[in-house]
Amino acid sequence: MFSSKKELLPLHLVFIVFTAIIFILRGKLEDINVNVGLLIGGNVILYAVTLVSILMYSKKIDPKRPGAAVSGVYGGFMLKFAVIGIAAFLYMLTAKTINKSGLIGCAVLYLVYHILGTYLSLQLNKKKEI
């Protein structure tokens, strides 16, 4: 588990920065036909699922049982896959028109959160090995 809240600070900062950017650029994003609500919803979902995934991984790390860390990573991936799949399915069911620009924006957000989550997990793994 994380020994302090500072270790998760980069994740919180990325969420705050992306949310602020979306709100600041709201008018410009709408001008180029990007669904701002979709971006905000995607940001919230990706932040939450990344946080839960990192916490799941942190509970599984044990230097004596390296296989446990793998199950933590796999569990986090399955959680992300299920949540994002359900969210995308619900969006496609409820949206009158599919906003491709918004979905591409969410895909970019996913990449950023995935890279950050992997980085934070590796940092946590290094601390547990010491």
Buried (B, 14 or more C-beta within 10 A) or exposed (E): EBEEEEBBEEBEEBBEEBBEEBEEBBEEBEEEEBBBEBBBBBBEBBBEBBBBBBBBBBEBBEEEEEEBBEEBBEBBEEBBEEBBEEBBEEBEEEEEEEBEBBBEBBEEBBEBBBEBBBEBBEEBBEEEEE
